[in-house]
């Protein structure tokens, strides 16, 4: 396979590149000159996004992958590096399919098992795969997107929360270990429904009523928050929208 000639341009890899936040991240970082690696399961949707970005003058490459297949994560990262050069920014923003919140009373091992690969094991494996290169270069950033229930338990909204809480703990431990070596690790906890996302589109199609726990959030605003977080590196965690003051 031929490889792209690498220049001084940076690369952002978006793991879970959906039509909401993934698309906004690609546009935001693409405007700053980053190449874009788009990782998701749907081949057709990815190719459509690549074409949209190309029309905007942004270089992007699709890497169709099921991130729950953990034994393929390292090969995926190497493929991105071969095609686009070093991964300078990695954002893990999973796009769930067929998974919904359950109450803690209803949660059992079988339900949890369908969630932990995408929301716990895969983000750790992706981070572990990109970290060596970043540490060797003395620069890089990893952002893992979580839901607000990773930090703020909400009765009736379990399922995602437990594995996300574990990943939140991982990121908040990792950041102080690597920050002095030039690498940043952070987490963004989303407390709402992301506009234009697959979940938002499905909820709209189903006629779902607005949920006061999860307001609509513009993904462009989240992308800007992530850009600022990586640039400043002054916090390992933010909440969007911000949590109310105690």
C-alpha positions in Angstrom: 0.0 0.0 0.0 1.3 3.5 -0.9 1.7 5.9 2.0 1.1 9.6 2.1 4.3 11.7 2.1 4.6 13.0 5.6 5.2 16.7 6.2 5.3 18.8 9.3 1.5 18.8 9.5 0.0 17.2 12.7 -2.5 14.4 12.8 -5.5 13.9 14.9 -7.1 10.5 15.2 -10.7 10.4 16.1 -11.7 7.0 17.4 -15.5 6.9 17.1 -15.9 9.5 14.4 -19.7 10.0 14.2 -21.7 12.7 12.6 -21.9 14.9 15.7 -18.8 15.5 17.8 -16.5 13.5 15.4 -17.5 15.7 12.5 -17.0 18.9 14.6 -13.6 17.8 15.8 -12.5 17.0 12.3 -13.6 20.4 11.1 -12.1 22.3 14.1 -8.7 20.6 14.0 -8.7 20.5 10.2 -9.0 24.3 10.1 -5.8 24.4 12.1 -4.0 22.3 9.5 -4.3 18.8 11.1 -4.7 15.7 9.0 -7.7 13.7 10.1 -7.9 10.0 10.8 -11.5 9.0 11.1 -12.2 5.7 12.9 -15.7 4.2 13.1 -17.5 1.1 11.9 -19.6 2.4 9.0 -17.6 2.5 5.8 -20.1 4.5 3.7 -20.6 7.2 6.4 -16.9 7.5 6.8 -16.3 7.9 3.1 -19.0 10.6 3.0 -17.3 12.5 5.8 -13.9 12.3 4.0 -15.5 13.7 0.9 -17.1 16.6 2.9 -13.8 17.4 4.5 -12.0 17.3 1.2 -14.5 19.9 -0.2 -13.5 22.1 2.8 -9.8 21.6 1.9 -9.1 19.2 4.9 -7.1 16.0 4.4 -8.9 13.1 5.9 -8.6 9.3 5.7 -11.2 6.7 6.7 -10.2 3.7 8.8 -13.3 1.5 9.2 -12.8 -0.5 12.4 -14.9 -2.1 15.2 -13.1 -0.7 18.3 -14.5 -3.5 20.4 -12.2 -5.9 18.6 -9.4 -5.2 21.0 -6.7 -7.4 19.3 -6.9 -5.1 16.3 -6.2 -1.7 18.0 -2.4 -1.8 17.8 -2.5 -2.7 14.1 -5.1 0.1 13.5 -2.8 2.7 15.2 0.2 1.5 13.1 -1.9 1.8 10.0 -2.8 5.4 10.8 0.9 6.2 11.5 2.0 4.6 8.2 -0.6 6.6 6.2 -0.6 9.9 8.0 2.5 10.1 10.2 2.6 10.2 14.0 -0.6 10.5 15.9 -0.3 13.9 17.7 -3.8 14.0 19.1 -6.0 11.0 19.9 -9.6 11.6 20.8 -11.7 8.6 21.9 -15.3 9.4 21.4 -17.3 6.2 21.1 -20.5 6.0 19.2 -22.7 3.5 20.9 -25.2 1.4 19.0 -28.1 -0.6 20.5 -27.0 0.3 24.0 -29.2 2.3 26.5 -29.1 3.4 30.1 -30.4 0.9 32.6 -31.1 1.4 36.3 -28.6 0.1 38.8 -31.3 -2.4 40.0 -31.5 -3.9 36.5 -27.8 -3.9 35.8 -26.2 -7.4 35.8 -23.0 -8.8 34.4 -24.5 -9.7 31.0 -25.7 -6.1 30.4 -22.4 -4.7 31.7 -20.3 -7.0 29.4 -21.9 -5.5 26.3 -20.7 -2.1 27.4 -17.2 -2.5 29.0 -15.4 -3.3 25.7 -16.3 0.0 24.0 -16.4 2.2 27.1 -13.5 0.8 29.2 -11.2 -1.7 27.5 -11.0 0.0 24.1 -10.1 3.6 25.4 -7.3 2.1 27.6 -6.0 0.0 24.7 -6.1 3.0 22.2 -4.2 5.1 24.7 -1.7 2.4 25.4 -1.1 2.1 21.6 -0.5 5.8 21.0 1.4 6.7 24.1 4.9 5.2 23.2 5.2 7.4 20.1 4.0 10.5 22.0 6.4 9.9 24.9 9.3 9.3 22.5 8.6 12.6 20.8 7.9 14.4 24.0 4.6 15.8 22.8 1.1 14.6 22.3 -2.4 14.6 23.7 -5.1 12.0 24.5 -8.7 13.0 25.2 -11.3 10.5 26.3 -14.9 11.5 26.1 -17.1 10.3 28.9 -20.7 10.9 30.0 -21.4 13.0 33.1 -22.4 9.8 34.9 -18.8 8.9 35.1 -18.5 11.4 37.9 -22.0 12.3 38.9 -24.2 9.2 39.5 -27.8 9.7 38.4 -30.4 7.2 39.6 -32.0 5.4 36.7 -29.0 6.1 34.4 -26.5 3.3 35.2 -24.9 1.0 32.6 -22.5 3.4 31.0 -21.5 5.0 34.3 -19.5 2.2 35.9 -17.0 1.6 33.0 -16.8 5.3 32.3 -16.0 6.0 36.0 -13.1 3.5 35.7 -11.7 5.2 32.6 -12.1 8.6 34.3 -9.9 7.2 37.1 -7.4 5.9 34.6 -7.1 9.3 32.8 -6.8 11.3 36.0 -4.0 9.0 37.1 -2.3 9.0 33.8 -2.1 12.7 33.3 0.3 13.5 36.2 2.4 10.6 35.1 3.0 11.8 31.6 2.5 15.6 31.7 6.1 16.4 32.7 7.2 14.3 29.7 5.3 16.6 27.3 2.2 14.4 26.9 -1.3 15.5 28.0 -4.2 13.2 29.0 -7.6 14.5 29.8 -11.3 13.6 29.9 -14.3 15.6 28.8 -17.6 14.6 30.6 -20.6 15.3 28.5 -23.8 16.1 30.4 -26.3 16.2 27.5 -27.4 15.0 24.1 -25.0 16.0 21.3 -26.8 17.6 18.4 -26.4 15.8 15.0 -25.1 12.7 16.8 -26.4 9.2 15.9 -28.1 9.0 19.3 -29.8 12.4 18.8 -31.0 11.5 15.3 -32.4 8.2 16.6 -34.1 9.9 19.5 -35.6 12.6 17.2 -36.8 9.9 14.7 -38.4 8.0 17.6 -40.2 11.2 18.8 -38.4 11.1 22.2 -39.3 14.0 24.5 -36.5 16.3 25.9 -34.9 15.0 29.1 -34.1 17.6 31.7 -31.0 15.6 32.8 -29.5 15.8 29.3 -29.9 19.1 27.4 -28.9 19.5 23.8 -25.3 20.5 23.2 -23.8 21.9 20.0 -20.9 19.6 19.1 -19.0 22.6 17.7 -18.9 24.0 21.2 -17.4 20.8 22.6 -14.8 20.7 19.8 -13.7 24.2 20.8 -13.5 23.2 24.4 -11.3 20.3 23.5 -9.0 22.5 21.4 -8.6 24.9 24.3 -8.1 22.1 26.8 -5.2 20.6 24.7 -3.7 24.1 24.1 -3.7 25.1 27.8 -3.2 21.7 29.5 -4.2 23.4 32.8 -6.9 20.8 33.7 -7.2 17.1 33.3 -11.0 17.2 33.3 -13.8 19.4 32.2 -17.6 19.1 32.2 -19.8 20.2 29.3 -22.0 22.0 30.3 -20.2 23.0 33.5 -21.5 21.4 36.7 -23.5 23.8 38.9 -21.6 25.3 41.7 -22.1 23.6 45.1 
